[in-house]
Amino acid sequence: MISNSRILLLLLPVLSVLFIGIGSAYGQTAGNTFYPRIEIWALFYRLMVIAFVIGAVIMGIMFYTVWRFRESNPRNKNLPVKSRGSHDH
């Protein structure tokens, strides 16, 4: 199970981009032409990049775990095997 601190660590970049993006989308800048619709789309694309990066990291961890602990791995060849059917005491 993932601890609360790790969940917060995963959500921290998303929340920071969200708050900074909303602040820049609705904040007023002096002298510059401001288009809120464009800023909202920019925020959407930033959040999508973060989502893809987090997804890629999770898929990399899953691939490493499956590859490392597969049955044909030479490190796992001599491990004792428990049979489920026999209950020898």
N, C-alpha and C positions, 0 to 999 in steps of 0.2 A: 504494500500500500504506500502511496506517495504521501509524505508528510506535508503539513501545512506550509512549512517554510519553502519547500521545493515548488509547491503550486504557486506560491507568491513570487518565487524567483522566475517561473515561467510566464506569469502574467504581468510582471513588472515592465518589460519592454512594450507590451501591447498597450497597457494602460498609459504609459508615459507618452507614446506616440499619439494615442487617442486624445489625451488632455492637451498636449502641445498643438496637435492639429486642429482641434476645436477652438483653442485660443487664437490660433492664427487665422482661422476661417472667419471668426466673428469679431476679431479685434480690429480696431481702426488704425490705419497707417496714414500718416500725414503726407499728402502730396502724391501718393501713388494711386493708380486706378485699381479698384478692388472688386473681384468677382467671386462672391461666396460659392457659387455653383462649381467653379473650377477648383477652389480650395477643398471643397468636400470630396470631389473626385480624387484629388491628390492624396487626401487622407485615406480614402478607400484603397488606393494603390499601395500606399505605404503599409497599411494593415495587411493587405494581401501578400506583400513581400515577406512580412514577418510570419504570416501563417505558413507560407511555403518553406521558409527556413526552419521553423519549428517542426514541420512535417518531415523535412529531409533529415533533421537530426534524429527524430524518433525512428524513422525507417532505418537509418544507419545503425542505431542501437539495436533494433530488432534483428537486422541482418547479421550483425556481429554475434549476438546471443545465439541465434539459430546455427550459425556456422561454427561457433566455438563449441557448443554442447551437442553437436550431432553425434549419432552413434558411430559413424565411420571414422571419427577423429582418432588418430593414434593415441592421444592422451587418455581416451576413454576406453581403450581396448581391454585392459586388465582389471577393470572395476568389478566388484562382486555384483551379481545380478540376483535380485530378490524375485522369487516366483510368487505369484498371488494365490495360487491354488493350494500349496502345501503349507501346513502350520506345524512344523517340527519344533518341539519344545525341548 
